[in-house]
Amino acid sequence: MVVSERPKIFLAVPTYNDLIHWTTAAGVAHAVERHEVLVAYTASSLLAYGFNRAWVDCHNRKNDQAITHFGMLHADIGPIDRNWMGILLEEMQRREAKVICAVSPIKNASGDTSVGIDQSARGGRSAHRFSFDELVKMPETFTVEDVGREGDILLLNTGMMLVDLRGDWCDPSECFFAITDQVLRRADGRYDCKVISEDWHFSRCCHRAGARTAVTKRVALNHYGTVPFSTSALAEGAKRT
């Protein structure tokens, strides 16, 4: 599929301490080779603040520099596909989405990923995290209509994400990144803690703004911790279906 309009992408690469994995740097270089990309590195130990710095920088420059898309690639995400940005653009256009992300595995051996679904509008769980076993049964690129019901919210991952800024749907003062922590006292007097991550907060903002969102399995990546956690097998399975 050919993308009809040449996009201009503001690509944010947020880091904790100015360090990025060498495969992340290679992924940035591959995107720059193939597309018109402005690269912005931000360093902050406050995760959501670092993301928002890049987000508002993009919006403040959008009109003067004719930026059409905001992209994000985390410093510990290594694209395996050289054309990862092109695939995101193709799938975004094919599924008519305003926001799209790749599947990223959690950095453990659980088989869980950073994408999921909020079913609370119909009395279900507020956050169900998709596992690899569930994802293999889903379409190559899916929206909430493919995997949920009316009122559900697709919960995205920001590790490899692309946002189409065109139109008036995206007000950065309403749609942004935030981490919300809570400490709850149970009936037995003991305490629990919970957190809403910045990517799932952003997903809910996009839903409220009326943006169509999508997740794709087409792009293989490694999520680097002490060892790489990969989606290459998931991407290969998607190609065969």
C-alpha positions, -999 to +999 in steps of 0.1 A: +000+000+000+013+035-009+007+063+016-010+091-005+006+121+012+042+124+022+042+128+060+066+149+080+072+131+113+084+145+146+101+115+162+106+116+199+132+094+215+128+098+253+156+085+275+162+082+312+198+093+312+208+103+276+216+067+268+199+046+241+203+011+229+224+008+197+194-009+179+172+020+188+198+044+172+198+021+141+160+022+140+161+060+141+186+061+113+165+037+092+134+060+097+154+091+087+167+073+055+132+065+043+110+094+055+111+131+064+118+129+101+127+154+127+144+136+156+141+149+192+159+133+221+146+142+256+162+130+288+143+129+321+140+106+351+103+116+353+089+094+325+057+112+317+073+146+320+099+136+294+072+124+271+052+156+275+082+178+268+085+161+234+048+162+229+044+199+234+076+207+215+060+189+185+027+208+188+045+241+192+064+235+160+036+217+141+022+246+121+055+265+113+073+233+102+043+215+086+045+185+109+018+159+102+027+131+126+042+125+161+062+094+166+078+079+196+105+052+200+117+043+234+154+041+241+151+004+250+131-006+219+150-020+189+131-023+157+139-055+138+122-043+106+142-016+089+110-003+074+092-001+108+081+035+102+068+027+068+048-002+081+032+019+108+022+045+082+007+018+059-013+002+087-024+035+100-038+044+066-053+010+059-072+009+092-080+046+091-065+051+125-053+084+141-030+065+166-012+032+160+014+013+181+034-019+178+031-047+203+058-046+229+064-075+254+067-069+291+103-074+302+097-107+319+089-143+310+051-140+316+042-137+279+022-105+287+025-074+266+020-037+270-013-035+250-047-044+263-083-033+266-105-014+290-139-030+294-152-010+324-179+008+304-198-025+303-189-037+338-157-055+329-121-050+339-107-015+336-074-030+323-070-064+307-035-069+294-032-090+262-009-120+263+010-135+233-015-164+233-044-140+229-027-119+203-019-147+179-057-151+174-062-115+166-059-097+132-025-086+120-036-050+128-066-045+149-089-018+163-112-020+193-140-031+170-121-063+162-114-074+198-140-056+220-175-042+221-190-007+220-176+015+248-144-005+252-110+013+249-080-001+233-050+004+256-019+012+236+019+011+242+041+041+235+073+022+230+068+024+192+039+046+184+027+070+157+001+097+160-016+115+130-019+151+141-039+163+111-074+176+119-086+193+150-090+162+172-058+165+192-056+192+218-024+185+238-039+202+269-066+174+268-046+146+253-012+140+271+008+116+292+004+111+329+011+084+355-015+081+383-006+062+415-029+053+443-026+036+477-059+020+488-070+007+522-088-026+520-117-037+542-093-059+563-071-028+571-042-038+549-031-017+520-027-021+482-012+001+456-021+006+420-009+026+390-022+038+357+006+040+333+013+070+310+005+051+278-028+038+290-037+073+303-029+086+268-050+058+253-080+069+273-074+106+263-074+096+226-107+077+231-123+107+247-111+128+218-128+105+194-096+092+178-096+058+162-067+037+175-050+005+163-024-020+173-002-038+148+017-071+150+034-065+117+064-047+132+089-070+150+109-055+178+131-062+208+124-047+242+157-046+260+162-054+296+189-077+310+180-098+279+160-088+248+123-097+249+111-101+213+079-100+192+096-115+161+077-148+164+044-129+167+053-108+136+062-140+117+029-155+127+010-124+115+027-127+081+015-163+077-021-156+086 
